[in-house]
Amino acid sequence: MNVINSDEGVVLIENNDVPSEAKLPTEYGDFLIRVFHEESTGLDHVALTLGDMQGPDPVLIRVHSECLTGDAFGSRRCDCGPQLQAALRAISDRGWGCLLYLRQEGRGIGLHAKIQAYHLQDKGADTLDANLMLGLPADDRDYSIASCMLSALDIQEVSLLTNNPNKVEQLRTHQINVVETVPLIVGVGEHNRDYLQTKGQRMGHNINPSDL
Ligand SMILES: [Zn+2]
């Protein structure tokens, strides 16, 4: 048993008897999938890696939070599905990199509350106000898990695929060395343009109105 502790008390577990790591050929390339079990929540987080994770260059990384509706169902209410696909394609194009898939559905509020928030949005609220109306934070994601996983993968320097400066700040507070960011604006359409506008105007994301 390999137990990884973060400074913030997150405990991730890997089994050494039968390692939770296997080949995962995909349409984007031949990845390795490695699964980390989070003790307190019972959730299984995923690292998909392509190639060797040793430097000297920073490793191209996407830290992607689970979005069942976007990732699996192709929902157009958000840009998660296209971002996930574009990140895997970018890693494949570079020939090496890593995607962390964190089980933090709905920016950390869970699927049930996310759909409640969608209900409020159907009645006119925006993505931020809907969360606040439910008494939930706008963003409840915790990146200490990502920090644990990157150190287990021996990744020192990160080139991060993101439009979210707040994510960069949070990763840095967890001792992740983000040396550059790579923008990821994809999948813009009529159903998510307002959502992306709110992220740009009210939630600090680097999204130019001209990109929408
Ligand atoms: Zn989504």
Boltz pocket constraint, residues with backbone or C-beta under 6 A from the ligand:
constraints:
  - pocket:
      binder: B
      contacts: [[A, 67], [A, 69], [A, 70], [A, 71], [A, 78], [A, 79], [A, 80], [A, 81]]
      max_distance: 6.0
